[in-house]
Amino acid sequence: MRNEALMSQREAARYLGLSERTLEAHRLRRTGPRFVRISKRCVRYRGEDLDSFVDAHTVATSTPRVPNGAQR
């Protein structure tokens, strides 16, 4: 058995820096982080699933482009 506490929607939204409504919209569209449905009205999130969601949406930046004619 895991010893990790589940987060409420409020806690998960705060963790991700989103509003609760935005997190709820992601859940309804199935575009957000994985969640645990305890009952019809009770949803919880695992920290590891939130971290995976962040990792999956992390964009790597490239080196800045040098304008034409500019010297390096």
C-alpha positions, -999 to 999 in steps of 0.1 A, spaced: 0 0 0 13 35 -8 17 60 19 10 90 -3 -18 114 5 -43 122 -22 -49 159 -31 -82 175 -34 -91 195 -65 -83 227 -46 -49 214 -36 -41 201 -70 -51 233 -87 -29 253 -63 0 229 -69 -3 234 -107 -10 271 -105 -44 268 -121 -79 277 -110 -101 250 -98 -125 256 -127 -96 252 -152 -86 220 -137 -122 208 -137 -125 217 -174 -93 197 -182 -107 168 -163 -141 169 -182 -123 171 -215 -98 144 -204 -69 167 -212 -56 172 -177 -37 151 -152 -48 116 -143 -72 115 -113 -88 91 -89 -126 91 -88 -135 81 -53 -173 86 -60 -194 105 -84 -186 138 -67 -153 130 -51 -121 134 -72 -86 132 -59 -51 136 -75 -18 119 -68 13 141 -66 31 118 -90 4 122 -116 5 160 -113 43 159 -118 39 136 -148 14 161 -163 38 189 -158 67 169 -173 45 160 -204 37 197 -209 72 211 -205 86 227 -236 123 228 -242 136 261 -254 163 263 -281 191 287 -284 181 321 -297 183 327 -334 208 352 -347 192 377 -371 205 377 -407 236 399 -410 244 399 -373 278 387 -362 282 360 -336 
